[in-house]
Amino acid sequence: MKGVKRFFMDKSKLNYQKNLLLIIVVLFWFAQYVYVPFQTPYLSTMQVSSSMIGIIIGIYGFSQMVLRMPIGIMADKNGRHKLFIILGVTASALASVFRIILEPQTGFLVGNILSGFASAMWISFMVLYASYFTCENLQRAMGLIMAANNIGVLGGFVLSTLSYNHLGMNFLCLLSICSGVPAILLSFGIKEQKTKTVKIVPKTSDLIKVYADKRLIFFSILALVQQGILMATCMSFTTQIAHEINASAFQIGLLSIVYIIVAVLASYFSASNFARRLGSSLWIPFILFVLAIYCFAVPNIFSPNLLIAIQILAGLSTGIVFSFCTSEAMKNVPIEKRSTAMGYYQAIYAVGMTIVPMIAGNIAEIYSLNIAFYLEGIIAVIATVASMIYFKYDNRKTIKG
């Protein structure tokens, strides 16, 4: 911002803050996801109707769609992210308290509303972490924080797979609380970058002008496609296919574990100098096409072990496409509007997380699950071609400039 001169904490303190925030991110996403792999079978066992289960699952994405844009605007107007992070980690722990103390249908409905509220605060995690890096290292920042995100999810999936059959859902919810509480305590140690001059509070009308940024819109839509397809495949209906080909409960658990392990490794890879040198114009179209291959292949696999192996393709899209789309979406956004832009970006891909699985489920019910996967594959191919055209046009514009 004009007239504002920033100064940074010294390097050792800055590195400490980077590491502290990554630890909080791991604990936060563990708390958010440790119960997820067995949420649907548990609610079914508790005699919750299929339609109600759909509402319970959908409310998580819906609350994010509603909240992320206003939260992004508030974060930019407030100029501080620590409060939003504290609110997020608190909500993640409190959500599982309600899952334990209330009867299953009500507890998970209230819990998922709170979990959606918690995930809406992800904006501040990402924007604050990015503020610890220079603009040139934004892609590295996004790769590292997405890796921490996926490590937390991985830990949750592994522990839930190993313990659910023996200890039940309440134990998984207790693990969620036990992860959320230290995250709350650690979040009070967060320090934010300071400014020397008084910050002028931006007008909301000025902030939301960033919604018209064509780069932000385009990469938000790509993220919508990628996140929507993943929620409708490897996070849901791929497990149904695994069940239909007689995969064991342990093999079904491995589907999620392999996916997240690859996502973690791919996120670290996207932060490497090698990946950044080759750039978004190579990785985004290439891995979107890989995601299309995944969609076309899954319905034609009849071996549980091969189905587990092909989860590698889905993990690559989370670790690489999503990281690069996030950094590309933010590339032209002024730092004082970054929370507003991130709120828009995350709200748009939350639409995909909510709507695509619902559409896929309806198609599967009317026609077949195979048709749903094939249509998602076609959408991934369209996204691949669109990204190639975009980068070709963008590169030409850069050369002319």
C-alpha positions in Angstrom: 0.0 0.0 0.0 1.2 3.5 -0.9 2.9 5.3 2.0 3.2 2.1 4.1 6.7 0.9 4.8 7.0 -2.6 6.0 9.7 -4.0 8.2 10.3 -7.7 8.9 11.2 -9.6 12.1 14.7 -10.9 12.0 15.5 -14.1 10.1 15.6 -16.5 13.1 12.2 -15.2 14.5 10.8 -15.3 11.0 11.8 -19.0 10.5 10.4 -19.8 14.0 7.0 -18.2 12.9 7.0 -20.2 9.7 7.6 -23.5 11.5 5.1 -22.6 14.2 2.4 -21.9 11.7 3.1 -25.1 9.8 2.8 -27.1 13.1 -0.6 -25.5 13.8 -1.7 -26.3 10.2 -0.8 -30.0 10.7 -2.7 -30.2 14.0 -5.7 -28.2 12.5 -6.2 -30.5 9.5 -5.7 -33.6 11.6 -8.5 -32.4 13.8 -10.7 -31.6 10.7 -10.2 -35.0 9.0 -9.5 -37.8 11.4 -13.1 -38.9 11.5 -13.9 -38.2 7.8 -13.1 -41.7 6.3 -15.7 -43.4 8.5 -18.3 -40.6 8.9 -20.7 -42.0 6.3 -20.6 -45.7 7.4 -20.9 -44.6 11.1 -24.0 -42.5 10.4 -25.5 -45.3 8.4 -25.0 -47.7 11.2 -26.7 -45.2 13.6 -29.8 -45.4 11.3 -29.4 -41.9 9.9 -31.1 -41.7 6.5 -29.2 -41.3 3.3 -30.8 -37.9 2.6 -29.8 -36.7 6.0 -26.3 -37.9 5.6 -26.1 -36.0 2.3 -27.2 -32.8 4.2 -24.7 -33.4 6.9 -21.8 -33.8 4.5 -23.0 -31.0 2.2 -23.3 -28.5 5.1 -19.5 -28.6 5.5 -18.9 -27.3 2.0 -22.0 -25.0 2.1 -20.9 -23.1 5.2 -17.5 -22.5 3.6 -19.1 -21.1 0.4 -21.2 -18.7 2.5 -18.4 -17.6 4.8 -15.2 -17.5 2.9 -15.8 -14.3 0.9 -17.0 -12.2 3.9 -14.2 -13.6 6.1 -11.6 -12.6 3.4 -13.0 -9.1 3.3 -13.0 -8.8 7.1 -9.4 -10.1 7.3 -8.2 -7.4 4.9 -10.2 -4.6 6.6 -8.9 -5.8 10.0 -5.4 -6.3 8.8 -4.7 -9.2 11.2 -5.0 -12.9 10.8 -4.2 -14.2 14.3 -7.7 -13.8 15.6 -9.2 -15.7 12.6 -6.7 -18.6 13.1 -7.5 -18.8 16.8 -11.3 -18.9 15.9 -10.6 -21.6 13.3 -8.7 -24.0 15.5 -11.1 -23.5 18.3 -14.1 -24.3 16.1 -12.3 -27.5 14.8 -11.9 -28.8 18.4 -15.4 -27.7 19.5 -17.0 -29.4 16.5 -15.9 -32.9 17.8 -17.1 -32.1 21.3 -20.7 -31.8 19.9 -20.2 -35.0 17.9 -19.5 -36.8 21.1 -22.0 -35.2 23.5 -25.1 -35.1 21.1 -26.9 -37.9 19.5 -25.2 -38.8 16.1 -27.5 -37.0 13.6 -27.6 -33.7 15.5 -24.0 -33.9 16.7 -22.6 -34.4 13.2 -24.8 -31.7 11.7 -23.7 -29.2 14.3 -20.2 -30.5 14.1 -20.0 -30.1 10.4 -21.4 -26.6 10.5 -18.5 -25.7 12.9 -16.0 -27.6 10.9 -17.1 -25.6 7.8 -16.7 -22.4 9.8 -13.2 -23.6 10.9 -12.2 -24.4 7.3 -13.4 -21.0 6.1 -10.6 -19.5 8.3 -8.0 -21.4 6.1 -7.8 -18.1 4.2 -5.9 -16.5 7.1 -3.6 -19.4 7.5 -2.5 -19.2 3.8 -2.3 -15.4 3.6 -0.3 -15.1 6.8 2.1 -17.8 5.8 2.5 -16.2 2.4 3.3 -12.8 4.1 6.5 -14.5 5.6 7.8 -14.9 2.0 8.8 -12.5 -0.8 6.5 -12.4 -3.9 9.1 -14.3 -5.9 8.8 -17.2 -3.4 4.9 -17.3 -3.3 4.8 -20.7 -5.1 7.2 -22.2 -2.5 5.1 -20.9 0.3 1.9 -22.4 -1.2 3.7 -25.7 -1.8 4.9 -25.9 1.8 1.7 -25.0 3.5 -0.3 -27.4 1.3 2.2 -30.1 2.3 1.6 -29.4 6.0 -2.2 -29.5 5.2 -1.9 -32.9 3.6 0.4 -34.2 6.4 -2.4 -33.4 8.9 -5.0 -35.2 6.7 -2.6 -38.2 6.2 -2.2 -38.5 10.0 -5.9 -38.5 10.5 -6.5 -41.1 7.8 -3.8 -43.4 9.1 -5.0 -43.3 12.7 -8.7 -43.7 11.7 -7.9 -46.7 9.5 -6.0 -48.4 12.3 -8.3 -47.6 15.2 -11.9 -47.2 14.0 -12.9 -50.9 14.0 -11.5 -51.4 17.5 -12.2 -48.1 19.3 -15.1 -46.5 17.4 -16.2 -43.1 16.3 -16.1 -41.4 19.7 -12.4 -42.2 20.0 -11.7 -40.6 16.6 -13.6 -37.5 17.7 -11.6 -37.5 20.9 -8.4 -37.5 18.8 -9.8 -34.5 16.9 -10.2 -32.6 20.2 -6.7 -33.7 21.4 -5.2 -32.2 18.2 -7.3 -29.1 18.3 -6.5 -28.1 21.8 -2.7 -27.8 21.4 -3.4 -26.0 18.1 -5.4 -23.4 20.1 -2.6 -22.9 22.6 0.1 -22.7 20.0 -1.9 -20.1 17.9 -1.5 -17.6 20.7 2.2 -17.5 19.9 1.7 -16.3 16.4 3.4 -13.0 15.5 2.3 -11.0 12.5 4.4 -8.7 10.3 4.2 -5.1 11.6 3.9 -1.8 9.7 5.5 1.5 10.6 2.7 3.7 9.7 -1.0 3.7 10.6 -2.9 1.4 8.3 -5.7 3.0 6.4 -8.8 0.7 6.5 -9.8 -0.1 2.9 -13.3 0.3 1.7 -15.3 -2.9 1.0 -16.2 -1.6 -2.4 -12.5 -1.2 -3.2 -11.6 -4.7 -1.9 -14.3 -6.6 -3.9 -13.0 -5.1 -7.2 -10.4 -7.8 -7.0 -13.2 -10.3 -7.8 -13.1 -9.0 -11.4 -9.4 -10.1 -11.8 -9.4 -12.4 -14.8 -6.5 -14.5 -13.6 -8.1 -15.0 -10.2 -11.4 -16.0 -11.8 -9.8 -18.5 -14.2 -7.6 -20.3 -11.7 -10.5 -20.4 -9.2 -12.5 -22.2 -11.8 -9.7 -24.7 -12.4 -9.5 -25.3 -8.7 -13.2 -25.8 -8.6 -12.9 -28.5 -11.3 -9.9 -30.2 -9.6 -11.4 -30.1 -6.0 -14.9 -31.1 -7.2 -13.6 -34.1 -9.2 -11.5 -35.3 -6.2 -14.5 -35.0 -3.8 -16.6 -37.0 -6.2 -14.0 -39.7 -6.9 -11.2 -40.6 -4.5 -12.9 -39.0 -1.5 -16.3 -40.8 -2.1 -17.3 -42.9 -5.0 -13.9 -44.6 -5.6 -14.4 -46.3 -2.3 -17.8 -47.5 -3.5 -16.1 -49.0 -6.5 -13.6 -50.6 -4.2 -16.4 -52.1 -2.2 -18.1 -53.5 -5.4 -14.8 -55.3 -6.4 -14.7 -56.9 -2.9 -11.9 -54.8 -1.4 -11.3 -55.4 2.3 -11.9 -52.6 4.9 -8.1 -52.2 5.3 -7.7 -51.9 1.5 -10.4 -49.2 1.4 -8.5 -47.4 4.1 -5.3 -47.6 2.0 -7.1 -45.8 -0.8 -7.2 -42.6 1.2 -3.7 -43.2 2.8 -1.9 -43.6 -0.6 -3.7 -40.6 -2.0 -2.7 -38.4 0.8 0.9 -39.6 0.9 1.3 -38.8 -2.7 -0.4 -35.4 -2.2 2.2 -34.6 0.6 5.2 -35.6 -1.6 3.7 -33.7 -4.6 3.2 -30.6 -2.5 6.8 -30.6 -1.5 7.8 -31.2 -5.1 5.7 -28.2 -6.2 7.8 -26.0 -3.8 11.1 -27.2 -5.3 13.3 -25.0 -7.5 13.0 -27.7 -10.3 9.2 -27.6 -10.3 9.1 -23.8 -10.2 11.6 -23.5 -13.1 9.4 -25.6 -15.4 6.5 -23.5 -14.2 2.7 -23.6 -14.0 2.2 -23.6 -17.8 3.6 -27.1 -17.9 2.4 -28.6 -14.6 -1.2 -27.5 -14.5 -2.3 -28.8 -18.0 -0.2 -32.0 -17.6 -1.5 -33.0 -14.2 -5.1 -32.1 -15.1 -4.7 -34.5 -18.0 -3.4 -37.1 -15.5 -6.6 -36.5 -13.4 -8.6 -37.2 -16.5 -6.8 -40.5 -17.0 -7.6 -41.4 -13.4 -11.4 -40.7 -14.0 -11.4 -42.9 -17.1 -9.4 -45.7 -15.6 -11.0 -46.2 -12.2 -14.3 -47.7 -13.4 -12.3 -50.3 -15.5 -10.2 -51.6 -12.6 -11.2 -54.9 -11.1 -8.3 -55.4 -8.7 -8.3 -53.7 -5.3 -4.5 -53.5 -5.2 -4.4 -51.8 -8.7 -7.1 -49.4 -7.5 -4.9 -48.5 -4.5 -2.0 -47.9 -6.8 -3.8 -45.6 -9.2 -4.6 -43.3 -6.3 -1.2 -41.9 -7.0 -2.7 -40.0 -10.0 -5.3 -38.4 -7.8 -2.7 -37.4 -5.2 -0.6 -35.7 -7.9 -3.5 -33.4 -8.7 -3.8 -32.2 -5.1 -0.1 -31.7 -4.5 0.7 -30.0 -7.8 -2.4 -28.6 -9.6 -3.9 -27.1 -6.5 -0.6 -25.6 -5.3 0.2 -24.0 -8.6 -3.4 -22.8 -9.1 -3.3 -21.1 -5.8 -0.1 -19.2 -6.5 -1.2 -18.3 -10.0 -4.6 -17.0 -8.7 -2.8 -14.7 -6.2 0.0 -13.5 -8.6 -1.6 -10.2 -9.6 -3.4 -9.4 -6.3 -2.0 -6.5 -4.2 -1.0 -7.6 -0.8 -3.6 -5.5 0.9 -6.4 -7.3 -1.0 -4.9 -10.8 -0.7 -7.3 -12.1 2.0 -10.3 -10.9 -0.1 -9.0 -12.6 -3.2 -8.2 -15.8 -1.2 -11.7 -15.8 0.2 -13.1 -15.6 -3.3 -10.8 -18.3 -4.6 -11.7 -20.7 -1.7 -15.4 -20.0 -2.0 -15.4 -20.8 -5.7 -13.6 -24.2 -5.2 -15.9 -24.9 -2.3 -18.7 -24.8 -4.8 -17.0 -27.6 -6.7 -16.6 -29.6 -3.4 -20.3 -29.3 -2.7 -21.9 -29.5 -6.2 -19.8 -32.0 -8.2 -20.3 -34.9 -5.8 -24.1 -34.2 -5.7 -24.3 -34.2 -9.5 -22.1 -37.3 -9.7 -24.4 -39.1 -7.2 -27.5 -38.2 -9.3 -25.9 -39.4 -12.5 -24.8 -42.6 -10.8 -28.3 -43.2 -9.6 -30.0 -42.5 -12.9 -27.5 -44.1 -15.2 -24.4 -45.7 -13.6 -21.3 -44.9 -11.6 -19.2 -45.5 -14.6 -21.0 -42.7 -16.6 -20.4 -40.3 -13.7 -16.6 -41.1 -13.7 -16.4 -40.7 -17.5 -18.2 -37.3 -17.5 -15.8 -36.1 -14.8 -12.9 -37.3 -17.0 -14.3 -35.3 -19.9 -14.6 -32.2 -17.6 -10.9 -32.7 -16.7 -9.9 -32.9 -20.4 -11.8 -29.6 -21.1 -10.0 -28.0 -18.1 -6.7 -29.3 -19.6 -7.3 -27.7 -23.0 -8.6 -24.5 -21.4 -5.4 -24.2 -19.3 -3.2 -24.7 -22.4 -5.0 -22.0 -24.3 -4.8 -19.6 -21.3 -1.1 -20.1 -20.9 -0.5 -19.7 -24.6 -2.3 -16.4 -24.6 -0.7 -15.3 -21.3 2.8 -16.0 -22.6 2.2 -14.1 -25.8 0.9 -11.1 -23.8 4.0 -11.3 -21.6 6.3 -11.3 -24.6 4.5 -8.3 -26.1 4.7 -6.5 -22.8 
